C-alpha cells in the first residue's frame, strides 16, 4: 500500500467523513513533523489529587492538515497518563528551602479512526482555562467594535478577517474556515518553521506556560524524553485544569506505529 493510500485509509478527508476503509485498515502509520496539535484538556489532573497511572484526556480543537487532502478532524481524542504526582507540603523549618511539588504527565496516543497512533511531541505552549477563554473572547464593543481577539502570545485576530497580525502589525497567521494557521516563529526555547501548521488560539510565537502562577515547567518534551510534561512548584501543588489548552508539536524522526 502506498503512503498516500495509507493516509487516506486512516484519516478523514476535508469534508469530515471517514473513508470506509478506515474501519478495517491495519497497516502502520506514523504522525510526522512538522505537525502541530492544538488541544484542550477534558479532565483535570493535579499533583494533590492524582496518582501515577491516572488517565489524562484531551481532544484537538481544530482541523490539523496533513497534506494531500487529508486531515485530523477537530475533536479527535488524545490520551495520556500521569507519570508522577507529588503534592506540595510546606516545610516550617526556619529558612527551609521548600521541596518541589511535581506533576508529570505523558501524552501517549492520538485516536485516528480505530487506531491509536503513538505520540512523540513537545508541548510548545500551554495555557490555563482563564487565559484560554480570554483568547476566544472579543474585546468589549466599546473598546473595539471590530471584535478583536488576542491570541495566546499576543497576536491579534479580528473576527471575519483572514489576516492575523502581531504587535508590529505584521501578518503572521491566517484565519480560515476550519481554524487558524501559521508559520511558527522562533521564541525562547521554541524553534521556528516555514510549513503552515495549525495553531488554534495560539500565536505563531507562543512558547512556554501562560497563566500557571507560581508554576514552572521542568520539561516539556524532548527528542530524548518525548511527550513528557513536568510541572513543578515550591508554593503549591501544580494542576492542569479541565479546559486548559496546549499546542503540541510533533518531534522530528518519529517512527511510531499505529495500533488498535
Beta strands, then each sheet from edge to edge (+ up, - down):
strand 1: 12-13
strand 2: 36-41
strand 3: 45-46
strand 4: 55-60
strand 5: 64-67
strand 6: 70-72
strand 7: 77-86
strand 8: 101-112
strand 9: 115-118
strand 10: 121-127
strand 11: 148-150
strand 12: 156-158
strand 13: 163-165
strand 14: 171-176
strand 15: 179-183
strand 16: 196-198
strand 17: 208-210
strand 18: 216-219
strand 19: 228-233
strand 20: 239-240
strand 21: 245-250
sheet 1: 1+ 6- 5+
sheet 2: 9+ 8- 7+ 4- 2+ 21- 10+ 17+
sheet 3: 3+ 20-
sheet 4: 9+ 8- 19+ 18-
sheet 5: 11+ 12- 13+ 14- 15+ 16-
end
